Amino acid sequence: MSHQSKLPPASYQINIKSRLIAVKTTGEWSLQTDMAYLSDLGEAMHSMRGNVWAVLVDMRGWVVPASVSTSPLKSDVILDRRNQKLECWIVDEPSQGEALLPYFKQAGIVPKRFTDPKDAHACLKDAGFIDS
């Protein structure tokens, strides 16, 4: 048998709050979970249509194996970020999410990373995407 991982199972939550898509990702990601997540995230982004909007991702405790982040299946996924103005990540450490950056090039968005959730919320508040 293979070595059992001590990480929790992969899971995600996507909530829309006015002009903010709030996401929580946890556990050790699989390609199946990743593809389901991208589909659900795409639907949330589509629901924003003509509005300007932002994304907050809490990725603390989230692990993405290289086999998932570099899968050729992901190259077919295109998320419509047309009216997205900001993306903030709450991370365990500053380099977390590095493998995701190429997916943002076309949109011209560089996600801002924060280790303190208060700083991420302040950034979104200053940009007018949350009230408090």
ABEGO torsion letter per residue (X at the ends): XBBBBABBBBBBBBBBBEABBBBBBBEBBBAAAAAAAAAAAAAAAAAAEABBBBBBBBABGBBBBAAAAABAAAAABBBBAAABABBBBBBABAABGAAAAAAAAAAGBBBBBBABAAAAAAAAAAAGABAX
